[in-house]
Amino acid sequence: QDNGINSYFIDELTDQVIRDLVEQKGYTETQAYKTLYQSGLTIYSTQDMDIQNIADEEVNNQDNYTSSPKVSFSYRVSIRSTDGSVKNYSEQTMLSYYKNKDNPNFKSTNYSINFASEEDADAAIEQYKADIMQEGDEIVDGSETVIYTLQPQASLTVIDQSTGEVKAIVGGRGDKTASKTLNRATDTTRQPGSTFKILAAYSAALDAGGLTLASVQDDAPYTYAGANGKSVNNYDRRYRGFTTLREAITDSINIVTVKTLAQAGVSLGWQYVQEYGFTTVDSRDMNEALALGGITQGVSNLELTAAYAAIANQGTYIRPKFYTKILDHDGNVLIDNTTPESHTVIKDTTAWLLTSAMEDVMTSGTGTSAYFGSSMAQAGKSGTTTSSRDALFAGYTPYYTCAVWGGYDDNAMQKGSDTNYPKRIDPRIRKRPGRIDRIISVGAFRTKAAAACAKMYLPEDVEIDLKELGAVLDRTTPAEIKEIINIAIGMIRGTKNELSVDVIKNARAFLKGTLDLSVQEADEDIEEREELYKKNGAQPDYLSYLE
């Protein structure tokens, strides 16, 4: 950056380069640092600056947040007692101090260090010092530092799911004051909430658990398995009875999700989570709470984005990368990172089913506020955690995958009405003038998935080259594919022609023409009604006479 402070992207890029020099080239960590900073390397980054700039601006756009900004702080101080001993204190000791019920200065178990202004934060720090210091204690010279941080915080990652290339990353909201500061997209782990339902429960159930989106579970009172099982509650505290998995995904129904994982097998769900690339989920999380993202350590924003990118990439996981190639000072290739490190997590047909369900999330479920219209297919899943301490949205288009996280650094509670900003940031990135239409949030399939989808609607006796079929149906949605196949079958009905790629190609052209004509007729109808209104004024609502 111009001020000499590296961006969050460059911070993570250099970390990945050092790791790869150590792991792939056998360097010591010291050698890797010297090679990176002193040997004149040329590194080809995956960053797209257009996407990065827009992402930075929207994360820092106050219009995307309903609540007024608050201020927290990172605090350090050393206090010398009269006996000469020195104790160190921080914002974490301050939190613990005021949350401790045995402390005479106890404030609340939900005490937080988020204040309306820097002045209020300073006043709280002064009070903390007054509460902990004894007569004769003194602050060690030069030991006291305060760094203020805007709250609530946010992070996001944008990945090209077809290559695993990270195009943009935002590690925090507000000014970045130094290189290698806390990167909330890569360095911190938080609870993923309902975004984990797709990964831990429904992936396993649909891919290997013998269930379909039409399978049902009884949305009725349920407790987690185990001697100390707690009740599972839906967000609205009501029960719906027999509910399909599609409906449960669309409306984010907790009880159905937990029952689905229990039926598929907790160990199976846990295995799928491992395959999705999560490094912070371990054997302690092998329980039914895994279905709702109730895990010990949480997950990073980067790894959550990569997991959703695997679904967008027709079920194939690709390890995220921040560079494609490193050249030494002579121009020789030191590391070639172009070939993706990948493996299959779920079948492409399972990816299609999950995408189809998450399209419904966007159009009629919990993700509607992130939906930006039918100009491009979108799939995604929102999530919040207990007391709205975390708010998330993860989604994809045919081009990019993005996950957005928001919350307080000290894990303080947020008002439920204030947790919509991850879903607000998402579409606003795409609606910017000169926007990148292809960012975030999919249902339109690329060739392989389109062919797999079409195969489900083709008669069993039809043999068509899937590669050619995929090329014809590239960038169509599941609903469009179904309609195209129906049109194609109608075209050959009563003829001696066979169903072929050419017929399907003509059917797609016919559908496009029909849709274009419908739009044209609708526009003409609107114009005609506007003219009548201008000429005759408002007309009576005749439906009222039928009541």
C-alpha positions as CSV (number, residue, x, y, z in Angstrom):
1,Q,0.0,0.0,0.0
2,D,1.0,3.6,-0.5
3,N,1.5,4.3,3.2
4,G,3.9,1.3,3.6
5,I,1.3,-0.8,5.5
6,N,0.5,-4.1,3.8
7,S,-3.1,-4.9,3.1
8,Y,-4.8,-7.9,4.6
9,F,-4.4,-9.7,1.3
10,I,-0.6,-9.1,1.2
11,D,-0.3,-10.2,4.8
12,E,-1.9,-13.5,4.0
13,L,-0.1,-13.9,0.7
14,T,3.3,-13.5,2.4
15,D,2.3,-16.0,5.1
16,Q,1.3,-18.6,2.4
17,V,4.5,-18.0,0.5
18,I,6.6,-18.6,3.6
19,R,4.6,-21.8,4.4
20,D,5.1,-23.1,0.9
21,L,8.8,-22.3,0.9
22,V,9.2,-24.3,4.1
23,E,6.9,-27.2,3.1
24,Q,7.7,-27.5,-0.6
25,K,11.3,-26.3,-0.9
26,G,12.6,-27.5,2.5
27,Y,13.7,-24.1,3.7
28,T,13.9,-23.2,7.4
29,E,11.6,-20.4,8.4
30,T,14.6,-18.0,8.6
31,Q,15.7,-18.9,5.1
32,A,12.1,-18.5,3.9
33,Y,11.9,-15.0,5.4
34,K,15.2,-14.0,3.8
35,T,14.2,-15.4,0.5
36,L,10.9,-13.6,0.5
37,Y,12.2,-10.2,1.6
38,Q,15.8,-10.0,0.4
39,S,16.2,-12.2,-2.8
40,G,14.2,-10.3,-5.4
41,L,11.3,-12.7,-5.9
42,T,8.6,-12.1,-8.4
43,I,5.2,-13.3,-7.1
44,Y,2.1,-13.5,-9.3
45,S,-0.9,-12.7,-7.0
46,T,-4.4,-13.9,-7.6
47,Q,-5.9,-10.6,-6.3
48,D,-8.4,-8.7,-8.4
49,M,-8.0,-5.1,-7.4
50,D,-11.4,-4.1,-8.8
51,I,-13.1,-6.6,-6.6
52,Q,-10.8,-5.8,-3.7
53,N,-11.5,-2.1,-3.8
54,I,-15.3,-2.5,-3.9
55,A,-15.2,-5.1,-1.1
56,D,-13.1,-2.7,1.1
57,E,-15.4,0.2,0.4
58,E,-18.7,-1.7,1.1
59,V,-17.4,-3.3,4.4
60,N,-16.5,0.2,5.5
61,N,-19.7,1.9,4.3
62,Q,-21.7,2.9,7.3
63,D,-24.9,2.8,5.3
64,N,-24.7,-1.0,5.4
65,Y,-25.1,-1.0,9.2
66,T,-28.3,-0.2,11.0
67,S,-26.6,0.6,14.4
68,S,-24.3,3.5,15.1
69,P,-20.6,2.6,15.2
70,K,-19.0,1.7,18.5
71,V,-15.4,1.8,19.8
72,S,-13.5,-1.0,21.4
73,F,-9.8,-1.1,22.2
74,S,-6.7,-3.2,22.6
75,Y,-5.1,-2.2,25.9
76,R,-1.8,-3.0,27.6
77,V,-0.5,-1.7,31.0
78,S,2.1,-2.9,33.5
79,I,1.6,-2.0,37.2
80,R,4.3,-2.2,39.8
81,S,3.3,-2.9,43.4
82,T,4.9,-1.6,46.5
83,D,6.8,-4.9,46.9
84,G,8.4,-4.3,43.5
85,S,6.5,-7.1,41.7
86,V,5.0,-6.2,38.3
87,K,1.7,-7.5,36.8
88,N,0.5,-7.1,33.2
89,Y,-3.0,-6.2,32.4
90,S,-5.0,-6.0,29.1
91,E,-8.5,-5.6,27.7
92,Q,-8.9,-9.4,28.3
93,T,-8.1,-9.1,32.0
94,M,-10.5,-6.2,32.1
95,L,-13.3,-8.3,30.6
96,S,-12.6,-11.2,33.0
97,Y,-12.5,-8.8,36.0
98,Y,-15.9,-7.3,35.4
99,K,-17.6,-10.6,34.4
100,N,-16.4,-12.3,37.6
101,K,-19.4,-12.7,40.0
102,D,-17.0,-13.1,42.9
103,N,-15.5,-9.7,42.3
104,P,-16.9,-6.8,44.4
105,N,-16.8,-4.7,41.3
106,F,-18.7,-7.2,39.2
107,K,-20.8,-5.6,36.4
108,S,-22.4,-8.3,34.3
109,T,-21.6,-11.7,32.7
110,N,-22.4,-10.0,29.4
111,Y,-20.0,-7.0,30.1
112,S,-18.3,-5.8,26.9
113,I,-15.7,-3.2,26.0
114,N,-17.7,-1.7,23.2
115,F,-18.5,2.0,23.8
116,A,-20.2,4.9,22.1
117,S,-17.0,6.9,21.8
118,E,-13.3,6.9,22.5
119,E,-14.0,9.3,25.4
120,D,-16.3,6.7,27.0
121,A,-13.7,4.0,26.4
122,D,-11.0,6.1,28.1
123,A,-13.3,6.7,31.0
124,A,-13.9,2.9,31.4
125,I,-10.1,2.3,31.3
126,E,-9.5,4.9,34.0
127,Q,-12.2,3.3,36.2
128,Y,-10.6,-0.2,35.6
129,K,-7.2,1.2,36.8
130,A,-8.8,2.7,39.8
131,D,-10.5,-0.6,40.7
132,I,-7.4,-2.8,40.4
133,M,-4.7,-0.5,41.7
134,Q,-3.8,-0.5,45.5
135,E,-2.4,2.4,47.4
136,G,1.3,2.8,46.4
137,D,0.9,1.0,43.1
138,E,2.3,2.8,40.0
139,I,2.2,2.3,36.3
140,V,5.5,1.3,34.7
141,D,6.8,4.1,32.5
142,G,6.0,3.6,28.8
143,S,3.9,0.4,29.4
144,E,0.5,1.8,28.8
145,T,-0.9,1.6,25.3
146,V,-4.4,1.9,23.8
147,I,-5.4,1.1,20.2
148,Y,-9.0,1.9,19.3
149,T,-11.0,-0.4,17.0
150,L,-14.3,0.2,15.2
151,Q,-17.1,-2.1,16.1
152,P,-18.9,-4.2,15.2
153,Q,-16.3,-5.8,13.0
154,A,-16.6,-7.7,9.7
155,S,-14.6,-9.9,7.4
156,L,-15.1,-11.5,4.0
157,T,-13.4,-13.6,1.3
158,V,-14.1,-13.8,-2.4
159,I,-12.9,-17.0,-4.2
160,D,-13.1,-18.0,-7.9
161,Q,-14.5,-21.5,-7.2
162,S,-13.3,-22.9,-10.5
163,T,-9.6,-22.3,-9.7
164,G,-9.4,-21.7,-5.9
165,E,-7.9,-18.3,-6.5
166,V,-8.7,-15.8,-3.7
167,K,-9.7,-12.6,-5.5
168,A,-10.3,-10.4,-2.5
169,I,-10.1,-10.5,1.3
170,V,-11.1,-8.1,4.0
171,G,-9.8,-8.8,7.4
172,G,-11.5,-6.0,9.3
173,R,-13.5,-2.8,9.3
174,G,-11.8,0.6,9.8
175,D,-8.3,1.8,9.1
176,K,-5.5,-0.8,9.0
177,T,-2.8,0.8,11.1
178,A,0.1,-1.7,10.6
179,S,1.2,-4.7,8.7
180,K,0.4,-8.1,10.1
181,T,-2.4,-6.9,12.3
182,L,-5.3,-9.2,13.2
183,N,-6.8,-10.6,10.1
184,R,-10.4,-11.6,11.0
185,A,-10.8,-13.5,7.7
186,T,-7.8,-15.9,8.3
187,D,-6.5,-15.5,11.9
188,T,-9.7,-15.7,14.0
189,T,-12.3,-18.5,14.3
190,R,-15.9,-17.9,15.0
191,Q,-19.0,-20.0,15.3
192,P,-20.5,-20.5,11.8
193,G,-24.1,-20.8,12.9
194,S,-26.7,-22.0,10.3
195,T,-24.2,-21.7,7.4
196,F,-22.9,-25.1,8.7
197,K,-26.2,-26.8,8.2
198,I,-25.4,-27.3,4.5
199,L,-21.9,-28.6,5.1
200,A,-22.4,-30.9,8.2
201,A,-26.0,-32.2,7.8
202,Y,-27.4,-31.8,4.3
203,S,-24.3,-32.7,2.4
204,A,-23.9,-36.0,4.2
205,A,-27.6,-36.8,4.1
206,L,-28.1,-36.1,0.4
207,D,-24.7,-37.4,-0.8
208,A,-24.5,-40.7,1.2
209,G,-27.3,-40.8,3.7
210,G,-30.0,-42.0,1.3
211,L,-32.2,-38.9,1.7
212,T,-33.5,-36.4,-0.9
213,L,-34.8,-32.9,-0.7
214,A,-38.3,-34.4,-0.6
215,S,-37.5,-36.5,2.4
216,V,-39.3,-35.4,5.6
217,Q,-38.6,-35.1,9.3
218,D,-41.0,-34.4,12.0
219,D,-40.5,-30.8,13.3
220,A,-41.5,-31.6,16.8
221,P,-39.8,-31.3,20.3
222,Y,-36.3,-32.9,20.3
223,T,-33.3,-33.1,22.6
224,Y,-29.7,-33.7,21.7
225,A,-28.6,-37.3,22.1
226,G,-26.7,-38.0,25.3
227,A,-27.2,-38.1,29.0
228,N,-27.2,-34.3,29.3
229,G,-29.1,-33.6,26.1
230,K,-30.4,-30.1,25.8
231,S,-33.6,-29.2,23.9
232,V,-33.2,-28.1,20.3
233,N,-35.2,-25.0,19.5
234,N,-36.2,-23.4,16.2
235,Y,-35.4,-19.7,15.9
236,D,-39.1,-18.9,16.0
237,R,-39.8,-21.3,18.9
238,R,-42.6,-23.1,17.0
239,Y,-43.1,-26.5,15.4
240,R,-44.2,-27.3,11.8
241,G,-44.8,-31.0,11.9
242,F,-43.7,-33.1,8.9
243,T,-41.3,-30.9,6.9
244,T,-39.3,-31.6,3.8
245,L,-35.5,-31.1,3.8
246,R,-35.9,-28.4,1.1
247,E,-38.3,-26.5,3.3
248,A,-35.9,-26.9,6.3
249,I,-33.0,-25.4,4.3
250,T,-35.2,-22.6,2.9
251,D,-36.5,-21.6,6.3
252,S,-33.4,-22.6,8.4
253,I,-35.3,-25.0,10.7
254,N,-33.0,-26.3,13.4
255,I,-34.9,-29.4,14.6
256,V,-35.2,-30.8,11.2
257,T,-31.5,-30.2,10.5
258,V,-30.4,-31.9,13.7
259,K,-32.7,-34.9,13.1
260,T,-31.3,-35.1,9.5
261,L,-27.7,-35.4,10.8
262,A,-28.8,-37.9,13.4
263,Q,-30.4,-40.1,10.7
264,A,-27.5,-39.8,8.3
265,G,-25.0,-40.4,11.2
266,V,-23.0,-37.8,13.2
267,S,-19.7,-39.5,12.2
268,L,-20.6,-39.3,8.5
269,G,-21.4,-35.6,8.9
270,W,-18.2,-35.0,10.7
271,Q,-16.2,-36.8,7.9
272,Y,-17.8,-34.5,5.3
273,V,-16.8,-31.4,7.3
274,Q,-13.2,-32.7,7.3
275,E,-13.4,-33.2,3.5
276,Y,-14.6,-29.6,3.1
277,G,-11.2,-28.5,4.4
278,F,-11.8,-27.3,7.9
279,T,-8.7,-27.5,10.0
280,T,-10.2,-26.3,13.3
281,V,-13.0,-29.0,13.7
282,D,-11.8,-32.0,15.7
283,S,-13.2,-35.1,17.4
284,R,-14.6,-33.0,20.2
285,D,-17.2,-31.8,17.7
286,M,-18.5,-35.2,16.8
287,N,-22.0,-34.7,18.2
288,E,-25.4,-33.6,17.0
289,A,-24.7,-29.9,17.7
290,L,-22.3,-30.0,14.7
291,A,-25.4,-29.7,12.5
292,L,-26.0,-26.2,13.7
293,G,-22.4,-25.1,13.8
294,G,-22.0,-25.6,17.5
295,I,-18.3,-26.4,17.5
296,T,-15.5,-26.0,19.9
297,Q,-13.1,-23.7,18.1
298,G,-15.2,-22.2,15.3
299,V,-14.0,-21.8,11.8
300,S,-12.2,-19.1,9.8
301,N,-13.9,-17.0,7.2
302,L,-11.4,-18.2,4.5
303,E,-12.2,-21.9,5.2
304,L,-15.9,-21.3,5.3
305,T,-15.7,-19.6,1.9
306,A,-13.6,-22.4,0.4
307,A,-16.2,-25.0,1.6
308,Y,-19.0,-23.2,-0.1
309,A,-16.8,-22.8,-3.2
310,A,-16.6,-26.6,-3.3
311,I,-20.4,-26.8,-3.7
312,A,-20.3,-24.1,-6.3
313,N,-17.6,-26.0,-8.1
314,Q,-19.9,-29.0,-8.6
315,G,-18.6,-30.7,-5.4
316,T,-14.9,-30.4,-5.9
317,Y,-12.9,-28.7,-3.1
318,I,-9.8,-26.6,-4.2
319,R,-7.4,-25.4,-1.6
320,P,-7.5,-21.5,-1.6
321,K,-4.4,-19.9,-3.0
322,F,-3.2,-16.3,-3.0
323,Y,-0.6,-16.6,-5.8
324,T,-0.1,-18.7,-8.9
325,K,3.7,-18.6,-9.4
326,I,7.0,-17.5,-7.8
327,L,10.0,-16.6,-9.8
328,D,13.5,-16.1,-8.4
329,H,15.6,-13.1,-9.2
330,D,16.9,-14.7,-12.5
331,G,13.3,-15.4,-13.7
332,N,13.4,-19.1,-13.0
333,V,10.3,-20.8,-11.6
334,L,10.8,-21.3,-7.9
335,I,7.2,-22.5,-7.1
336,D,4.5,-23.3,-9.7
337,N,1.1,-23.0,-7.9
338,T,-1.1,-23.0,-11.0
339,T,-2.2,-26.7,-10.6
340,P,-5.0,-26.7,-8.0
341,E,-4.8,-29.0,-5.0
342,S,-8.3,-30.5,-5.2
343,H,-10.4,-33.5,-4.2
344,T,-14.1,-34.4,-4.6
345,V,-16.3,-33.9,-1.5
346,I,-19.8,-34.5,-2.9
347,K,-21.2,-35.8,-6.2
348,D,-22.0,-33.1,-8.8
349,T,-25.7,-34.2,-8.5
350,T,-25.6,-33.5,-4.8
351,A,-24.1,-30.1,-5.4
352,W,-27.0,-29.4,-7.8
353,L,-29.5,-30.4,-5.2
354,L,-27.9,-28.2,-2.5
355,T,-27.7,-25.3,-5.0
356,S,-31.3,-25.7,-5.9
357,A,-32.4,-25.6,-2.2
358,M,-30.2,-22.6,-1.6
359,E,-31.7,-20.8,-4.5
360,D,-35.0,-21.0,-2.6
361,V,-33.2,-19.5,0.4
362,M,-32.5,-16.5,-1.7
363,T,-35.9,-16.1,-3.3
364,S,-38.3,-17.1,-0.5
365,G,-36.3,-18.0,2.6
366,T,-33.9,-16.4,5.1
367,G,-31.6,-15.0,2.4
368,T,-34.1,-12.7,0.6
369,S,-32.4,-9.5,1.7
370,A,-29.3,-10.6,-0.1
371,Y,-31.1,-11.4,-3.3
372,F,-30.5,-8.9,-6.0
373,G,-33.0,-10.0,-8.7
374,S,-33.3,-12.6,-11.4
375,S,-30.6,-11.2,-13.7
376,M,-28.3,-13.9,-12.3
377,A,-28.9,-17.1,-10.5
378,Q,-27.8,-17.0,-6.8
379,A,-27.6,-19.5,-4.0
380,G,-26.6,-18.9,-0.4
381,K,-27.3,-19.5,3.3
382,S,-27.4,-17.0,6.2
383,G,-26.5,-17.8,9.7
384,T,-26.5,-16.3,13.2
385,T,-25.3,-17.7,16.5
386,T,-26.7,-17.6,20.1
387,S,-27.7,-14.1,21.1
388,S,-26.7,-12.9,17.6
389,R,-23.0,-12.9,18.6
390,D,-22.1,-13.8,15.0
391,A,-23.9,-12.9,11.8
392,L,-23.0,-14.6,8.5
393,F,-23.9,-15.0,4.9
394,A,-22.2,-17.5,2.5
395,G,-23.2,-17.7,-1.1
396,Y,-22.1,-18.0,-4.7
397,T,-22.9,-17.2,-8.4
398,P,-21.6,-19.2,-11.4
399,Y,-18.4,-17.2,-11.0
400,Y,-17.5,-16.3,-7.5
401,T,-18.1,-17.5,-3.9
402,C,-18.1,-15.2,-0.9
403,A,-18.7,-15.5,2.9
404,V,-19.3,-12.4,5.0
405,W,-19.0,-12.5,8.8
406,G,-19.9,-9.8,11.3
407,G,-19.7,-9.4,15.1
408,Y,-17.9,-7.8,18.0
409,D,-14.3,-8.8,18.7
410,D,-15.1,-9.5,22.3
411,N,-18.0,-11.8,21.3
412,A,-20.6,-9.4,22.8
413,M,-24.3,-9.8,21.9
414,Q,-25.8,-8.0,19.0
415,K,-29.4,-6.9,18.6
416,G,-31.2,-9.3,16.2
417,S,-32.3,-6.3,14.2
418,D,-28.7,-5.2,13.7
419,T,-27.4,-8.5,12.3
420,N,-28.5,-8.1,8.7
421,Y,-25.4,-6.3,7.5
422,P,-23.6,-9.4,6.0
423,K,-26.5,-9.9,3.7
424,R,-26.6,-6.1,3.0
425,I,-22.9,-5.9,2.1
426,D,-23.3,-8.8,-0.3
427,P,-25.7,-7.3,-2.9
428,R,-24.4,-3.8,-2.6
429,I,-21.0,-4.9,-3.8
430,R,-22.8,-6.1,-7.0
431,K,-25.0,-3.1,-7.4
432,R,-22.2,-0.6,-7.5
433,P,-21.9,1.6,-10.7
434,G,-19.5,-0.3,-13.0
435,R,-20.1,-3.2,-10.6
436,I,-18.7,-6.7,-10.9
437,D,-22.0,-8.5,-11.7
438,R,-20.4,-11.9,-11.0
439,I,-19.6,-11.5,-7.3
440,I,-21.1,-13.5,-4.5
441,S,-24.2,-15.3,-4.2
442,V,-25.7,-19.6,-7.9
443,G,-28.0,-21.6,-9.6
444,A,-26.9,-21.1,-13.2
445,F,-24.7,-24.1,-14.0
446,R,-21.5,-24.4,-16.0
447,T,-21.1,-27.2,-18.4
448,K,-20.5,-30.3,-16.3
449,A,-23.2,-29.6,-13.7
450,A,-25.7,-28.4,-16.4
451,A,-25.3,-31.8,-18.2
452,A,-25.7,-33.7,-14.9
453,C,-28.9,-31.7,-14.2
454,A,-30.3,-32.3,-17.7
455,K,-29.6,-36.0,-17.4
456,M,-32.2,-36.2,-14.6
457,Y,-34.9,-35.0,-17.0
458,L,-33.9,-36.9,-20.1
459,P,-35.8,-40.2,-21.0
460,E,-33.7,-43.2,-19.9
461,D,-33.3,-44.5,-23.5
462,V,-31.8,-41.3,-24.8
463,E,-28.0,-41.3,-25.4
464,I,-26.4,-37.9,-25.7
465,D,-22.8,-36.9,-25.4
466,L,-22.7,-35.2,-22.0
467,K,-19.9,-32.9,-22.9
468,E,-21.7,-31.5,-25.9
469,L,-24.9,-31.3,-23.9
470,G,-23.2,-29.3,-21.2
471,A,-21.8,-26.9,-23.7
472,V,-25.3,-26.3,-25.1
473,L,-26.8,-25.7,-21.6
474,D,-23.9,-23.7,-20.2
475,R,-25.0,-21.0,-17.7
476,T,-28.6,-22.1,-17.4
477,T,-30.6,-22.6,-14.2
478,P,-32.2,-25.9,-13.1
479,A,-35.7,-24.5,-13.9
480,E,-34.5,-23.4,-17.4
481,I,-32.9,-26.8,-18.0
482,K,-36.1,-28.6,-17.1
483,E,-38.2,-26.4,-19.4
484,I,-35.7,-26.7,-22.3
485,I,-35.8,-30.5,-22.1
486,N,-39.6,-30.4,-22.1
487,I,-39.6,-28.1,-25.1
488,A,-37.1,-30.4,-27.0
489,I,-39.2,-33.5,-26.3
490,G,-42.3,-31.6,-27.6
491,M,-40.4,-30.6,-30.8
492,I,-39.8,-34.2,-31.8
493,R,-43.1,-35.6,-30.7
494,G,-45.0,-37.0,-33.8
495,T,-41.8,-36.9,-35.9
496,K,-39.2,-39.4,-36.8
497,N,-36.5,-37.2,-35.3
498,E,-34.5,-38.3,-32.3
499,L,-33.7,-36.2,-29.3
500,S,-30.2,-34.8,-29.9
501,V,-27.9,-31.9,-28.9
502,D,-29.1,-29.9,-31.9
503,V,-32.7,-30.3,-30.9
504,I,-31.9,-29.2,-27.3
505,K,-30.0,-26.3,-28.7
506,N,-33.0,-25.2,-30.8
507,A,-35.2,-25.6,-27.7
508,R,-33.0,-23.3,-25.7
509,A,-33.2,-20.7,-28.5
510,F,-37.0,-21.1,-28.5
511,L,-37.2,-20.6,-24.7
512,K,-35.1,-17.5,-24.9
513,G,-37.2,-16.1,-27.7
514,T,-40.4,-16.8,-25.7
515,L,-39.0,-15.1,-22.6
516,D,-37.8,-12.1,-24.6
517,L,-41.3,-11.8,-26.2
518,S,-43.0,-12.1,-22.7
519,V,-40.8,-9.3,-21.4
520,Q,-41.6,-7.2,-24.5
521,E,-45.4,-7.8,-24.1
522,A,-45.2,-7.0,-20.4
523,D,-43.4,-3.7,-21.2
524,E,-46.0,-2.8,-23.8
525,D,-48.8,-3.7,-21.4
526,I,-47.3,-1.4,-18.8
527,E,-47.0,1.4,-21.3
528,E,-50.7,0.9,-22.4
529,R,-51.9,1.0,-18.8
530,E,-49.9,4.1,-18.1
531,E,-51.5,5.8,-21.1
532,L,-55.0,4.8,-20.0
533,Y,-54.3,6.1,-16.5
534,K,-53.1,9.5,-17.9
535,K,-56.2,9.7,-20.1
536,N,-58.9,8.3,-17.7
537,G,-57.5,8.5,-14.3
538,A,-57.7,5.7,-11.7
539,Q,-60.3,3.0,-12.5
540,P,-62.5,1.2,-9.9
541,D,-61.3,-2.1,-8.5
542,Y,-64.0,-4.4,-9.8
543,L,-62.8,-7.3,-7.7
544,S,-64.3,-5.5,-4.6
545,Y,-67.7,-6.2,-6.0
546,L,-67.1,-9.9,-6.0
547,E,-66.4,-10.1,-2.2
